[in-house]
Amino acid sequence: MEGETVCEVIQSRSHSFKAGEVVRAMTGWCTHAVVDATKVKHVETHGAPVSTALGVLGMPGFTAYGGMKVIGQPKPKETVVIAAASGPVGSLVGQIAKLAGARAVGVAGGKEKCDYVRDELGFDAVVDHRSQAFASELSSACPDGVDVYFENVGGHVWEAVSPLLNLYARVPVCGLIAQYNGPGDSPGDRLPALMSSILRRSLLLRGFINTEFLDTHFDAFKKEIGPLVASGKIKYREDVVDGLENAPEAFIGMLSGGNFGKLLVRVGR
Ligand SMILES: NC(=O)c1ccc[n+]([C@@H]2O[C@H](COP(=O)([O-])OP(=O)(O)OC[C@H]3O[C@@H](n4cnc5c(N)ncnc54)[C@H](OP(=O)(O)O)[C@@H]3O)[C@@H](O)[C@H]2O)c1
């Protein structure tokens, strides 16, 4: 399985890395790996734990940052709705929205995650997508409509958000996790209604993969978000599973919301 790891250099023939250094690399799911030095990065976390290089200060955090800076562009007093709000991408998206002076409304599954998003991350409101009345509860939480919807899920969450989108709303389409394992939970015949609202409300939908912004925004991300994580101003949560042998079960669980925070597998000390 592909995957990025934070790991310790045991032996190196490169001048750039010494034994004992902590680095990140695409080693895949394994306990030991031989990696070309050009593909290895030093870990810079501004004093935060090294595990953050896989979450809030790594690819997921940068995905939140790039999607918001380039596509979402939240403005003061606007309403930003964030799907999968307790996860590594969504939790930073909402905190970036708050830093921009916007109102952050999270969508999460279950009371524990919802409480965390509102009470610890400081979002203005949160709605449980497992509630029977989810669509009407989301509408009540967004009395002025939605200016930015950060899409991580698709399916029934998108269906509830799309009628609330304001004129010129922006939708960074980052992920569609409800649809990765087959057809989504929204019947295809609702697509015409969606296309019509894109047309009538001049909506800008823009998909992205975080690597698109690496050259233009990664340095700014580290400079701006790194110190905020280290000082505790930006909050994050990790869900650590011990043992490589438990990785498959943890990964499958994540696809239905079993994780709470950035899912990490600890392979060694
Ligand atoms: N475009 C890019 O470059 C890029 C980069 C990284 C990640 N992503 C995408 O960004 C999204 C968030 O990633 P993450 O790492 O922050 O994930 P995450 O929040 O740690 O885990 C995914 C969460 O999605 C929610 N979920 C899963 N199935 C769902 C369903 N059927 N309906 C509603 N919610 C569901 C669950 O939260 P609840 O229990 O709260 O429902 C689950 O915990 C994913 O779609 C991922 O693929 C994209």
The ligand as an ORCA input file, in Angstrom:
! r2SCAN-3c Opt
* xyz 0 1
  N      -7.426     16.837     -3.125
  C      -6.377     16.506     -2.388
  O      -5.217     16.840     -2.689
  C      -6.620     15.746     -1.114
  C      -5.563     15.557     -0.186
  C      -5.857     14.922      1.042
  C      -7.152     14.452      1.315
  N      -8.121     14.619      0.375
  C      -9.516     14.193      0.640
  O     -10.006     15.049      1.664
  C     -11.026     14.382      2.419
  C     -10.721     14.480      3.906
  O      -9.500     13.807      4.177
  P      -9.020     13.583      5.684
  O      -7.669     12.957      5.602
  O      -9.193     14.850      6.459
  O     -10.067     12.463      6.171
  P     -10.655     12.156      7.639
  O     -11.547     13.266      8.029
  O      -9.592     11.716      8.577
  O     -11.492     10.826      7.364
  C     -12.559     10.816      6.526
  C     -13.868     11.239      7.230
  O     -14.879     11.358      6.255
  C     -16.134     11.143      6.863
  N     -16.921     10.213      6.039
  C     -16.537      9.004      5.579
  N     -17.541      8.442      4.881
  C     -18.566      9.327      4.912
  C     -19.885      9.324      4.365
  N     -20.354      8.286      3.655
  N     -20.662     10.412      4.564
  C     -20.216     11.456      5.283
  N     -18.982     11.523      5.842
  C     -18.170     10.458      5.647
  C     -15.867     10.525      8.248
  O     -16.073     11.548      9.212
  P     -17.456     11.609     10.022
  O     -17.450     10.464     10.972
  O     -17.408     12.952     10.675
  O     -18.543     11.469      9.013
  C     -14.374     10.191      8.203
  O     -13.769     10.268      9.479
  C     -11.062     12.942      1.878
  O     -12.104     12.864      0.932
  C      -9.715     12.780      1.190
  O      -9.747     11.817      0.173
  C      -7.881     15.252     -0.821
*
